[in-house]
């Protein structure tokens, strides 16, 4: 199995596992977590595609780390494609900003965190 196939299998599993059900708003807690307990949303952009048109749940999804919240029946292929492209761009920018915030600009070495 090549690397792309492995990634597709992993993402299919994560997409199925993270899909919030209508009767389970707590399912959004899973949006940012992989099986190992690491935060998946910190590594890859997540877009929630659901049948539930609920503004509060949409906000909760974004707060949990999703890049977008789309409602089935209200989107077409072009909107999904655009959402994916923008989510990828936002995630890349987010990762660059996190790197800049935690690494020295001259040496590229990690900076110690300030004591709290």
C-alpha positions in Angstrom: 0.0 0.0 0.0 1.5 3.3 -1.0 1.6 6.4 1.2 -1.3 8.2 -0.5 -3.5 5.1 -0.1 -2.6 4.9 3.6 -3.3 8.6 4.1 -6.7 8.3 2.3 -7.6 5.3 4.5 -6.6 7.2 7.6 -8.6 10.3 6.6 -11.7 8.3 5.7 -11.5 6.7 9.2 -11.1 10.1 10.9 -13.9 11.7 8.8 -16.3 8.9 9.7 -15.3 9.0 13.3 -15.5 12.7 13.7 -18.8 13.2 11.9 -21.3 14.7 14.4 -24.6 13.0 14.6 -27.9 14.9 14.8 -28.6 13.5 18.2 -25.1 13.8 19.5 -23.8 17.4 19.8 -21.1 16.0 22.0 -19.7 14.3 18.9 -18.0 17.6 18.1 -15.6 17.0 21.0 -14.2 14.3 18.7 -13.5 16.8 15.9 -10.1 17.8 17.4 -9.0 14.3 18.6 -7.5 11.3 16.9 -7.5 7.8 18.4 -4.2 8.4 20.0 -5.5 11.5 21.8 -3.5 13.9 19.8 -5.3 16.9 18.4 -5.9 16.1 14.8 -7.1 19.6 14.1 -3.7 21.0 15.0 -2.2 18.9 12.2 -4.7 18.9 9.3 -7.6 21.2 8.4 -11.0 19.8 9.3 -14.3 20.6 7.6 -17.5 19.4 9.1 -20.1 18.3 6.6 -23.4 17.6 8.4 -27.1 17.5 7.8 -27.7 19.7 10.9 -28.3 23.4 10.2 -27.5 24.7 13.6 -25.6 28.0 14.1 -24.6 27.1 17.7 -23.2 23.7 16.6 -21.4 25.4 13.7 -19.7 27.8 16.2 -18.9 24.9 18.5 -17.3 23.0 15.6 -15.1 26.0 14.7 -14.2 26.5 18.4 -13.2 22.8 18.5 -10.8 23.3 15.6 -12.8 22.8 12.4 -12.0 25.2 9.6 -15.5 25.2 8.2 -19.0 23.9 8.9 -21.1 23.0 5.8 -24.7 21.8 5.7 -25.6 19.0 3.4 -28.1 20.1 0.8 -26.9 23.7 1.0 -23.6 23.1 -0.7 -22.4 22.0 -4.2 -19.2 20.6 -5.4 -17.7 24.0 -6.1 -18.4 25.3 -2.6 -16.9 22.1 -1.0 -13.8 22.4 -3.2 -13.4 26.1 -2.3 -13.9 25.4 1.4 -11.2 22.7 1.2 -8.7 25.0 -0.6 -9.3 27.8 1.8 -9.1 25.5 4.8 -5.7 24.2 3.6 -4.4 27.8 3.1 -5.6 28.9 6.6 -4.0 25.8 8.2 -0.7 26.5 6.5 -0.8 30.1 7.6 -1.7 29.1 11.1 1.2 26.7 11.2 3.6 29.4 9.9 2.4 31.8 12.6 2.8 29.2 15.3 6.4 28.5 14.1 7.2 32.2 14.0 5.8 32.6 17.5 7.9 29.8 18.9 11.2 30.0 17.0 14.0 32.6 16.9 13.9 34.5 13.7 17.7 34.5 13.2 18.7 31.0 14.3 15.4 29.1 13.7 15.9 27.5 17.1 12.9 27.0 19.4 12.5 29.7 22.0 12.0 28.8 25.6 8.4 29.5 26.8 8.1 32.3 29.3 7.3 31.2 32.9 3.7 31.6 33.9 
